[in-house]
Amino acid sequence: MREVSRPFVADGPSGVSVRGRLKGLTAQDEKVLRLVGEHMGRLASADLARRCRDGLDHCTDTWAARKRDLTAASSSRWAGSVTSNTHDQWGLSRRAQHAHLRSLDAGIRTLRHRLSLPIGEKGSRGKPGGYRGKGEWFQKSRRLAILEDRYEQVRAERETGKVSVVRGGRRLLHQRHNLTAAQKTEARWCAEWEASRWFLTADGESGKRHGNETIRVTPDGEVVIKLPAPLAHLANSKHSRYVLAAKVAFPHRGDEWRDRIEANRAVAYRIHLDVARGRWYLDASWTRKDLPVVPLDALRAAGVIGVDTNADHLAAWLLDSHGNPMGAPRRFGYDLTGAANHRDAQLRHALTRLLHWARATGVQAIAIEDLDFTDSKTREKHGRRKPFRQLISGMPTGKLRARLLSMCAEAGISVIAVDPAYTSMWGAQHWQKPLTSKKRQTSRHAAASVAIGRRALGYPIRRRTAPPHDDQSDRRGHRTAQAGPCNQGREGTRPRVSGPRTRSVQPDTAGTQATSASKTVRAAPVDQVWVQDSLLLTDLGTVTCRRRTICARTGL
C-alpha cells in the first residue's frame, strides 16, 4: 500500500475574467480591428519564432532587443504585451513537454514489465500481467521500440531548449486535413485560422487612466484603442487613438470591474472574433485580491461534504465533525456529450446545485479528490480496456477543479483536496453495507464520498468497532479502530500479530501429556487431573475453561 498524503486546503483562483459583446460595430470599426489584429499577429509570430530560436540562451539582453524591435513597429506598450504573451506560450510548451516525457516514461516502464513476464501470466498487486499471445507480445515489442525512440527525441529537444508551438492552436491546424469530420468548409476554416492568429491583447497598468493605456474602456463602456505606428493614419482621435462606435457592458461582475477602473487599477483586455457567430467580444481580466486563508481545523469544525467525481454525476454526502454520515446522499448529474459549451454548462449547473445544498447545510468546506489521470489514460497500462480508458478520459477533472474553486470562492466555501488512493475500495468495504437499508440502497460512489469526507476530516476510513460489554473483558475502551489524525498508520490494514491468539503463555505440552490419562478403556487411574486451556481471545473477549475429568471406568 502506498503512503497516503495528508489533505490540504486548495488555493482559490488567482484571477478573474469577464466577457462582454461589442454591439453596434460599424464597417470601419471592423476594418480597423482586423488590420490591427493582423499587423500585431505577424509581429507576435515573429517574436515567438525568435524566442524559440533563443531556447535556453534567453536572457534579459535578448528580451530587451526583441522588445526594441517590436516597439519600432508598434509601440512600447504593444511590445510589452507581445513579449509577455510569448514567454507565457514558451513556458506552457516547456511544461507540456515535461508532461509528455513523463507519459512516455510511464508507457515504456509498463511495456518492459509486461514483456518480461511469461505469456498468459496474470497480474497481481495492481500490476498488469503478461500478454495473451505471441502476436500481441510481438506488436508490443515493436511499440516499445517506437516509444523509446520518441522518448530519446523529446529528451534531446528538452535538453537543448527546443519546443513546438502552434499559434492558433494545434487542434484547429489538424482540422485542415479533415474538414468533413470537423463539419467545416475551407473558407470557414481559413477565417477561423486567421482570426485565431490575430493579436489584440493589452496588459493592464496600475496607476494609468482606467488601468490600461493600450486598450482603454471607460466606465460608460466606450472602447479606445491605441493604434500601432504603421496604422496611425486610421485614428479618429488625438494621440493616434481610435474610438469604437460600439460600447461594451459586463453584466457579470460589472460593479467590481467599474470599481477597479475608477481607481485606476490594472485591467487587461482582449478583443477577439467568433467566426461561427460573426460577433466581436471583449474580455476583461484582472488579478484577484488575496483570499483569506482559513485553517484546516477551523473548516473541520462544522463538518464537510464529501464529493466523489464520476463520469456522469457527483456523489455527495454530508458528514459531521466526527466523521458520521448525516441524512441521505445526494446525486448531481450532468451530461458530457455534445459541444464544449454544453458540457461546460452542465458542469456549472451541477456545481451550482452542490453549492446551494452546501449553503443550506452550513458547512464551510467541500472535500474532493485531487485527481490526475495522466498515467491512467495510456493503453500500455490498461491494455485492451479501451472503454475504461475512454471513461477516464471523459471525466473533466481539470475543468471541474477549476470551476469548483472559482465558484466556491464566490460562495465563501473552501475546498479540501484529499489523496484519492483507495477511497472507492475502502468506502465500499467499510461503508456501503452499513449504510444500506430496506428503504435505501447505497451505491459504491456514495460510500466513496463518505470515505473522502472522513479523510478530509482527518479520520481513518475504517469504521469504528464497538467495544465489548461492561461485563466482558477489561471494562470497555480497548477494542476500537478509532485513531487520531496524527497517527501515521491509521489508514492501513492492521497487521496480524504473529503467534497464537492467546492472552497467556501457551501451556507446557510435555507437562500436560504427563498428567493426562490414557484414553484406553483398560487404563483406569483413580486420580482426577484438572487442565486449564489457553485463554482464547474471541470476538466477545470471553475466557473459556474446559474441565477434563478422568476417572476409573469400573462400575460405570
C-alpha positions as CSV (number, residue, x, y, z in Angstrom):
1,M,0.0,0.0,0.0
2,R,1.4,3.4,-1.0
3,E,1.6,6.2,1.5
4,V,-1.5,8.4,1.7
5,S,-0.7,12.1,1.6
6,R,-2.4,14.5,4.0
7,P,-5.4,16.6,3.0
8,F,-4.8,20.3,2.3
9,V,-6.9,23.4,1.6
10,A,-6.8,24.1,-2.1
11,D,-5.8,27.6,-3.3
12,G,-8.5,29.8,-4.7
13,P,-8.5,31.3,-8.2
14,S,-5.7,33.9,-8.8
15,G,-7.6,36.0,-11.3
16,V,-11.0,37.0,-12.7
17,S,-12.2,37.2,-16.3
18,V,-15.4,38.6,-17.6
19,R,-16.7,38.9,-21.2
20,G,-18.9,41.5,-22.9
21,R,-20.1,41.8,-26.5
22,L,-19.2,44.7,-28.8
23,K,-22.6,45.6,-30.2
24,G,-23.1,48.1,-33.0
25,L,-19.7,48.0,-34.7
26,T,-19.6,49.9,-38.0
27,A,-17.8,48.6,-41.1
28,Q,-14.9,51.0,-40.4
29,D,-14.6,49.7,-36.9
30,E,-14.4,46.1,-38.1
31,K,-11.8,47.1,-40.7
32,V,-9.6,48.8,-38.1
33,L,-9.9,45.8,-35.7
34,R,-8.9,43.4,-38.5
35,L,-5.9,45.5,-39.6
36,V,-4.6,45.9,-36.1
37,G,-5.1,42.2,-35.3
38,E,-3.3,41.1,-38.5
39,H,-0.4,43.5,-38.0
40,M,0.1,42.6,-34.3
41,G,-0.4,39.0,-35.1
42,R,2.5,39.0,-37.6
43,L,4.7,40.7,-35.0
44,A,3.7,38.2,-32.3
45,S,4.5,35.2,-34.7
46,A,7.9,36.6,-35.5
47,D,8.7,37.3,-31.8
48,L,7.6,33.8,-30.8
49,A,9.9,32.3,-33.5
50,R,12.9,34.4,-32.2
51,R,12.1,33.2,-28.6
52,C,12.1,29.6,-29.7
53,R,15.4,30.0,-31.5
54,D,16.9,31.5,-28.4
55,G,15.9,28.4,-26.4
56,L,17.9,28.1,-23.1
57,D,20.2,31.0,-24.2
58,H,17.5,33.5,-23.4
59,C,18.4,36.4,-21.1
60,T,17.4,40.0,-20.3
61,D,19.5,41.3,-23.2
62,T,17.8,39.2,-25.8
63,W,14.4,40.1,-24.3
64,A,15.3,43.8,-24.5
65,A,16.5,43.5,-28.1
66,R,13.2,41.8,-29.1
67,K,11.2,44.5,-27.4
68,R,13.1,47.3,-29.1
69,D,12.4,45.8,-32.5
70,L,8.7,45.4,-31.7
71,T,8.5,49.0,-30.4
72,A,9.7,50.4,-33.7
73,A,6.9,48.5,-35.5
74,S,4.1,49.2,-33.0
75,S,4.6,51.0,-29.6
76,S,6.3,50.2,-26.3
77,R,3.1,49.0,-24.6
78,W,2.1,46.8,-27.5
79,A,5.6,45.4,-27.5
80,G,5.4,44.6,-23.8
81,S,2.2,42.7,-24.2
82,V,3.6,40.7,-27.1
83,T,6.8,39.7,-25.3
84,S,4.9,38.7,-22.1
85,N,2.5,36.6,-24.1
86,T,5.4,35.0,-26.0
87,H,7.1,34.0,-22.7
88,D,3.8,32.5,-21.4
89,Q,3.4,30.4,-24.5
90,W,7.0,29.2,-24.4
91,G,6.7,28.3,-20.7
92,L,3.5,26.4,-21.3
93,S,5.1,24.4,-24.1
94,R,8.0,23.5,-21.8
95,R,5.6,22.2,-19.1
96,A,3.7,20.2,-21.7
97,Q,7.0,18.8,-23.0
98,H,7.8,17.7,-19.5
99,A,4.4,16.0,-19.1
100,H,4.9,14.3,-22.4
101,L,8.2,12.9,-21.2
102,R,6.6,11.6,-18.1
103,S,3.9,9.9,-20.1
104,L,6.4,8.2,-22.4
105,D,8.5,7.0,-19.5
106,A,5.4,5.5,-17.8
107,G,4.5,3.7,-21.0
108,I,8.0,2.4,-21.5
109,R,8.2,1.0,-18.0
110,T,4.8,-0.7,-18.3
111,L,5.7,-2.3,-21.6
112,R,9.1,-3.5,-20.3
113,H,7.4,-5.1,-17.3
114,R,4.7,-6.9,-19.3
115,L,7.2,-8.1,-21.9
116,S,9.4,-9.6,-19.2
117,L,6.6,-11.8,-17.9
118,P,5.7,-15.2,-19.4
119,I,2.9,-15.1,-21.9
120,G,-0.5,-15.6,-20.3
121,E,0.7,-14.9,-16.7
122,K,-1.9,-13.0,-14.6
123,G,-1.1,-9.7,-12.9
124,S,-1.0,-9.2,-9.1
125,R,-0.9,-6.4,-6.6
126,G,-2.3,-3.8,-9.0
127,K,0.3,-4.6,-11.7
128,P,-0.6,-5.9,-15.2
129,G,0.3,-9.4,-16.2
130,G,1.8,-10.8,-19.3
131,Y,0.3,-10.6,-22.8
132,R,-2.2,-13.1,-24.0
133,G,-0.4,-14.4,-27.1
134,K,2.8,-14.3,-29.1
135,G,1.2,-12.0,-31.7
136,E,0.3,-9.4,-29.1
137,W,3.8,-9.8,-27.5
138,F,5.4,-9.1,-30.8
139,Q,3.3,-6.0,-31.5
140,K,4.0,-4.6,-28.1
141,S,7.7,-5.1,-28.5
142,R,7.6,-3.0,-31.7
143,R,5.6,-0.3,-29.9
144,L,8.3,-0.3,-27.1
145,A,10.9,0.4,-29.7
146,I,8.8,3.3,-31.1
147,L,8.3,4.8,-27.7
148,E,11.9,4.5,-26.8
149,D,12.9,6.3,-30.0
150,R,10.3,9.0,-29.4
151,Y,11.4,9.4,-25.8
152,E,15.1,10.0,-26.8
153,Q,14.0,12.5,-29.4
154,V,11.8,14.5,-27.0
155,R,14.5,14.3,-24.2
156,A,17.1,15.7,-26.6
157,E,14.8,18.5,-27.6
158,R,14.2,19.4,-24.0
159,E,17.9,19.4,-23.2
160,T,18.5,21.9,-26.0
161,G,15.5,24.0,-25.1
162,K,13.6,23.3,-28.3
163,V,9.8,23.5,-28.2
164,S,7.0,23.2,-30.6
165,V,4.3,25.9,-30.5
166,V,1.4,26.5,-32.9
167,R,-0.1,30.0,-32.9
168,G,-3.8,29.5,-33.5
169,G,-4.0,26.0,-31.8
170,R,-2.8,22.6,-32.9
171,R,-6.3,21.2,-32.9
172,L,-7.5,23.8,-35.4
173,L,-4.4,23.1,-37.5
174,H,-5.2,19.4,-37.7
175,Q,-8.8,20.1,-38.7
176,R,-7.5,21.4,-42.0
177,H,-6.7,17.9,-43.1
178,N,-10.1,16.5,-42.3
179,L,-12.7,19.3,-42.9
180,T,-15.5,16.7,-43.3
181,A,-15.2,15.4,-39.8
182,A,-14.9,18.9,-38.4
183,Q,-18.0,19.9,-40.4
184,K,-16.4,23.0,-41.8
185,T,-15.8,24.4,-45.2
186,E,-12.4,25.5,-46.4
187,A,-13.5,29.2,-46.3
188,R,-14.7,29.0,-42.8
189,W,-11.6,27.2,-41.6
190,C,-9.4,29.8,-43.2
191,A,-11.4,32.6,-41.5
192,E,-11.1,30.8,-38.1
193,W,-7.4,30.2,-38.6
194,E,-6.7,33.9,-39.4
195,A,-8.8,35.1,-36.5
196,S,-7.1,32.8,-34.1
197,R,-3.7,34.2,-35.0
198,W,-4.6,37.8,-34.6
199,F,-3.2,39.6,-31.6
200,L,-5.5,42.2,-29.9
201,T,-4.4,41.8,-26.2
202,A,-3.2,44.5,-23.9
203,D,-1.8,44.1,-20.4
204,G,-3.1,46.3,-17.6
205,E,-1.1,49.1,-16.0
206,S,-1.7,50.1,-12.4
207,G,-1.8,53.8,-11.9
208,K,-2.7,54.6,-15.5
209,R,-6.0,56.1,-16.5
210,H,-8.7,53.4,-16.3
211,G,-6.0,50.8,-15.8
212,N,-4.9,50.4,-19.4
213,E,-3.2,52.7,-21.9
214,T,-3.4,50.4,-25.0
215,I,-7.0,49.3,-24.9
216,R,-8.9,51.7,-22.6
217,V,-12.5,51.1,-21.6
218,T,-14.3,54.0,-19.8
219,P,-16.9,53.4,-17.1
220,D,-19.7,54.1,-19.6
221,G,-18.4,51.3,-21.9
222,E,-16.6,53.4,-24.5
223,V,-13.6,51.5,-26.1
224,V,-10.5,53.3,-27.2
225,I,-7.6,51.6,-28.9
226,K,-4.0,52.9,-29.2
227,L,-3.1,52.2,-32.9
228,P,0.4,50.9,-33.8
229,A,2.7,53.3,-35.6
230,P,2.1,52.0,-39.2
231,L,-1.7,52.3,-38.7
232,A,-1.7,55.7,-37.0
233,H,-3.3,57.3,-40.1
234,L,-6.6,55.4,-39.3
235,A,-7.0,57.2,-36.0
236,N,-10.2,59.2,-35.4
237,S,-9.0,60.8,-32.1
238,K,-5.9,62.5,-30.9
239,H,-2.7,60.7,-29.9
240,S,-3.1,58.0,-32.5
241,R,-6.2,56.6,-30.9
242,Y,-9.3,55.0,-32.4
243,V,-12.7,55.2,-30.6
244,L,-15.1,52.4,-31.5
245,A,-18.7,53.3,-32.2
246,A,-19.8,50.2,-30.2
247,K,-20.0,50.2,-26.4
248,V,-19.4,47.2,-24.1
249,A,-21.1,46.2,-20.8
250,F,-20.3,43.5,-18.3
251,P,-23.4,42.0,-16.8
252,H,-21.4,39.7,-14.6
253,R,-19.0,41.4,-12.1
254,G,-19.7,44.8,-13.7
255,D,-19.6,46.6,-10.4
256,E,-16.3,45.1,-9.4
257,W,-14.8,46.0,-12.8
258,R,-16.1,49.5,-12.6
259,D,-14.6,50.0,-9.1
260,R,-11.2,48.9,-10.4
261,I,-11.1,51.2,-13.4
262,E,-12.3,54.2,-11.5
263,A,-9.5,53.6,-9.0
264,N,-7.0,53.3,-12.0
265,R,-6.1,49.7,-11.1
266,A,-4.7,47.3,-13.7
267,V,-7.2,45.6,-16.0
268,A,-6.1,43.5,-19.1
269,Y,-8.3,43.4,-22.2
270,R,-8.5,41.0,-25.2
271,I,-10.6,41.6,-28.3
272,H,-11.5,38.5,-30.4
273,L,-13.9,37.5,-33.2
274,D,-16.2,34.5,-33.1
275,V,-16.3,33.5,-36.7
276,A,-19.1,31.0,-36.4
277,R,-21.5,33.7,-34.9
278,G,-19.9,36.7,-36.6
279,R,-19.7,38.5,-33.2
280,W,-16.9,40.5,-31.6
281,Y,-16.2,40.1,-27.9
282,L,-14.1,41.9,-25.3
283,D,-12.6,40.1,-22.3
284,A,-11.6,41.9,-19.2
285,S,-9.3,40.2,-16.7
286,W,-7.5,41.2,-13.5
287,T,-5.6,39.7,-10.6
288,R,-7.8,38.6,-7.8
289,K,-7.1,40.0,-4.3
290,D,-5.7,37.6,-1.8
291,L,-8.4,35.5,-0.3
292,P,-8.3,34.9,3.5
293,V,-6.7,31.5,4.3
294,V,-8.9,29.6,6.7
295,P,-7.0,26.9,8.8
296,L,-7.9,23.3,8.2
297,D,-9.0,22.7,11.8
298,A,-11.5,25.6,11.6
299,L,-13.0,24.2,8.4
300,R,-13.5,20.8,10.0
301,A,-15.4,22.2,13.0
302,A,-18.8,22.4,11.1
303,G,-18.3,19.2,9.2
304,V,-17.7,18.7,5.5
305,I,-19.4,17.5,2.3
306,G,-17.5,14.6,0.7
307,V,-17.8,14.6,-3.1
308,D,-16.9,11.7,-5.4
309,T,-16.3,12.6,-9.0
310,N,-17.7,10.3,-11.7
311,A,-18.1,10.3,-15.4
312,D,-21.8,11.3,-15.3
313,H,-22.6,12.6,-11.8
314,L,-21.2,13.9,-8.5
315,A,-22.0,11.7,-5.5
316,A,-22.1,13.7,-2.2
317,W,-22.8,13.0,1.4
318,L,-22.8,15.3,4.5
319,L,-20.6,14.4,7.4
320,D,-20.5,15.9,10.8
321,S,-17.3,16.9,12.6
322,H,-16.9,13.4,14.0
323,G,-17.0,11.7,10.6
324,N,-20.5,10.3,10.8
325,P,-22.7,10.5,7.7
326,M,-25.8,12.6,8.2
327,G,-29.1,12.4,6.2
328,A,-29.3,10.9,2.8
329,P,-26.7,11.0,0.0
330,R,-27.1,13.5,-2.9
331,R,-26.5,12.9,-6.6
332,F,-25.9,15.8,-9.0
333,G,-25.9,14.5,-12.6
334,Y,-24.5,16.0,-15.7
335,D,-24.3,15.1,-19.4
336,L,-20.9,15.5,-21.0
337,T,-22.0,14.8,-24.6
338,G,-22.2,17.4,-27.3
339,A,-20.4,20.6,-27.8
340,A,-17.9,22.2,-25.4
341,N,-20.3,24.9,-24.4
342,H,-23.0,22.4,-23.5
343,R,-20.6,20.4,-21.4
344,D,-19.4,23.5,-19.6
345,A,-23.0,24.5,-18.9
346,Q,-23.7,21.0,-17.5
347,L,-20.8,21.3,-15.1
348,R,-21.8,24.7,-13.9
349,H,-25.4,23.6,-13.3
350,A,-24.3,20.5,-11.2
351,L,-21.8,22.6,-9.2
352,T,-24.4,25.3,-8.6
353,R,-26.8,22.8,-7.1
354,L,-24.0,21.4,-5.0
355,L,-23.1,24.8,-3.6
356,H,-26.8,25.6,-2.9
357,W,-27.0,22.4,-0.8
358,A,-23.7,23.2,1.0
359,R,-25.0,26.7,1.9
360,A,-28.2,25.2,3.3
361,T,-26.3,22.7,5.5
362,G,-24.0,25.4,6.9
363,V,-20.7,23.6,6.2
364,Q,-17.6,25.7,5.5
365,A,-15.7,23.2,3.2
366,I,-16.2,20.7,0.4
367,A,-13.9,17.7,0.2
368,I,-13.0,16.4,-3.2
369,E,-10.3,14.1,-4.6
370,D,-7.1,15.5,-6.0
371,L,-7.5,13.5,-9.2
372,D,-4.9,13.3,-12.0
373,F,-5.5,10.6,-14.7
374,T,-2.3,11.4,-16.6
375,D,-0.8,7.9,-16.2
376,S,-4.1,6.1,-16.4
377,K,-5.1,7.2,-19.9
378,T,-2.4,5.2,-21.7
379,R,-3.2,2.0,-23.4
380,E,0.1,0.5,-22.1
381,K,-1.3,0.4,-18.5
382,H,-4.8,-0.9,-19.2
383,G,-4.2,-2.8,-22.4
384,R,-7.4,-3.9,-24.1
385,R,-9.7,-2.0,-21.6
386,K,-10.4,0.7,-24.1
387,P,-13.9,1.6,-22.7
388,F,-12.3,2.1,-19.3
389,R,-9.7,4.4,-20.8
390,Q,-12.4,6.3,-22.6
391,L,-14.4,6.6,-19.4
392,I,-11.4,8.1,-17.5
393,S,-10.6,10.5,-20.4
394,G,-14.2,11.7,-20.4
395,M,-14.1,12.7,-16.7
396,P,-13.5,16.5,-16.7
397,T,-11.1,16.6,-13.7
398,G,-9.2,19.8,-14.7
399,K,-12.3,21.8,-15.7
400,L,-14.2,20.5,-12.7
401,R,-11.5,21.5,-10.3
402,A,-11.1,25.0,-11.8
403,R,-14.9,25.6,-11.9
404,L,-15.3,24.3,-8.3
405,L,-12.5,26.5,-7.0
406,S,-13.8,29.7,-8.6
407,M,-17.5,29.1,-7.7
408,C,-16.6,28.1,-4.1
409,A,-14.5,31.3,-3.7
410,E,-17.6,33.4,-4.6
411,A,-19.8,31.4,-2.3
412,G,-17.4,31.7,0.7
413,I,-16.8,27.9,0.9
414,S,-13.3,26.3,0.9
415,V,-12.2,23.2,-0.9
416,I,-10.2,20.5,0.8
417,A,-8.3,18.2,-1.5
418,V,-7.6,14.7,-0.4
419,D,-5.5,11.8,-1.7
420,P,-7.7,9.6,-4.0
421,A,-5.9,6.4,-3.0
422,Y,-8.2,3.5,-2.1
423,T,-11.3,5.8,-1.4
424,S,-13.6,3.8,-3.7
425,M,-12.4,0.4,-2.5
426,W,-12.3,1.2,1.2
427,G,-15.6,3.1,1.0
428,A,-17.4,0.1,-0.4
429,Q,-15.7,-2.2,2.0
430,H,-16.5,-0.4,5.2
431,W,-19.5,1.9,4.5
432,Q,-21.6,0.6,1.6
433,K,-23.3,-2.3,3.6
434,P,-23.8,-0.5,6.9
435,L,-25.4,2.5,5.1
436,T,-27.8,0.2,3.1
437,S,-31.3,-0.4,4.5
438,K,-34.6,-1.7,3.2
439,K,-35.6,1.8,2.1
440,R,-32.3,3.0,0.7
441,Q,-29.7,1.3,-1.5
442,T,-26.3,2.9,-1.0
443,S,-24.2,2.9,-4.2
444,R,-20.4,2.4,-4.3
445,H,-20.0,6.1,-5.3
446,A,-21.9,7.3,-2.3
447,A,-19.8,5.1,0.0
448,A,-16.7,6.6,-1.6
449,S,-18.0,10.1,-0.8
450,V,-18.1,9.1,2.9
451,A,-14.5,7.9,2.6
452,I,-13.4,11.1,1.1
453,G,-15.1,13.2,3.7
454,R,-13.6,11.2,6.6
455,R,-10.1,11.5,5.1
456,A,-10.7,15.3,4.8
457,L,-11.7,15.4,8.5
458,G,-8.5,13.5,9.5
459,Y,-10.2,10.3,10.4
460,P,-9.4,6.8,9.0
461,I,-11.8,5.4,6.5
462,R,-12.3,2.2,8.5
463,R,-15.4,2.3,10.7
464,R,-15.2,2.4,14.5
465,T,-15.7,-1.0,16.0
466,A,-17.8,-1.2,19.2
467,P,-16.1,-2.1,22.5
468,P,-17.2,-5.2,24.4
469,H,-19.9,-5.1,27.1
470,D,-19.2,-3.9,30.6
471,D,-19.1,-7.5,32.0
472,Q,-16.7,-8.8,29.4
473,S,-13.0,-8.2,29.4
474,D,-11.3,-5.0,30.5
475,R,-14.4,-3.0,31.1
476,R,-14.7,-1.3,27.7
477,G,-12.4,1.0,25.8
478,H,-9.7,-1.3,24.4
479,R,-11.3,-2.7,21.2
480,T,-11.6,0.2,18.8
481,A,-10.3,1.1,15.4
482,Q,-10.5,4.9,16.1
483,A,-7.2,6.7,15.6
484,G,-6.3,10.3,15.9
485,P,-5.4,12.5,12.9
486,C,-1.7,12.4,13.9
487,N,-1.4,8.6,13.7
488,Q,0.5,7.9,10.5
489,G,-0.5,4.2,10.2
490,R,-4.3,4.7,10.7
491,E,-5.2,4.3,7.1
492,G,-3.5,0.9,6.6
493,T,-4.7,-2.5,7.5
494,R,-3.9,-3.6,11.0
495,P,-1.1,-6.2,10.8
496,R,-1.7,-9.6,12.2
497,V,0.2,-10.4,15.4
498,S,2.3,-13.5,15.0
499,G,1.9,-16.4,17.3
500,P,-1.2,-17.9,19.0
501,R,-4.2,-15.8,19.6
502,T,-4.0,-16.0,23.4
503,R,-3.6,-13.7,26.3
504,S,-1.3,-16.1,28.3
505,V,1.7,-18.3,27.6
506,Q,0.9,-21.5,25.8
507,P,0.7,-24.3,28.4
508,D,3.6,-26.7,28.6
509,T,2.7,-29.6,26.2
510,A,5.0,-32.1,27.9
511,G,3.6,-31.4,31.3
512,T,0.1,-31.7,30.0
513,Q,0.8,-35.0,28.4
514,A,2.5,-36.3,31.6
515,T,-0.5,-35.6,33.8
516,S,-3.1,-36.7,31.3
517,A,-4.6,-40.1,31.5
518,S,-4.6,-42.7,28.8
519,K,-7.7,-42.7,26.6
520,T,-7.8,-46.5,26.5
521,V,-10.5,-48.3,28.4
522,R,-8.3,-50.7,30.4
523,A,-6.2,-47.8,31.9
524,A,-8.1,-46.8,34.9
525,P,-6.2,-44.3,37.1
526,V,-8.3,-43.1,40.0
527,D,-6.9,-39.5,40.3
528,Q,-8.7,-36.6,38.8
529,V,-6.5,-34.1,36.9
530,W,-7.5,-30.6,36.1
531,V,-6.0,-28.9,33.0
532,Q,-6.9,-25.3,32.0
533,D,-6.8,-24.5,28.3
534,S,-5.2,-21.4,26.9
535,L,-7.1,-18.1,27.3
536,L,-8.6,-17.7,23.9
537,L,-9.2,-14.1,22.6
538,T,-12.6,-14.4,21.0
539,D,-14.7,-11.7,19.4
540,L,-16.5,-11.1,22.8
541,G,-13.4,-11.2,24.8
542,T,-14.6,-14.2,26.8
543,V,-12.5,-16.7,28.7
544,T,-13.4,-20.3,28.3
545,C,-12.3,-23.1,30.6
546,R,-12.8,-26.7,29.9
547,R,-12.8,-29.3,32.6
548,R,-11.3,-32.7,31.9
549,T,-12.2,-35.4,34.4
550,I,-10.5,-38.8,34.2
551,C,-12.0,-41.5,36.3
552,A,-12.0,-45.2,36.6
553,R,-14.5,-46.9,34.4
554,T,-15.0,-49.8,36.7
555,G,-18.6,-50.0,37.8
556,L,-19.7,-47.2,35.4
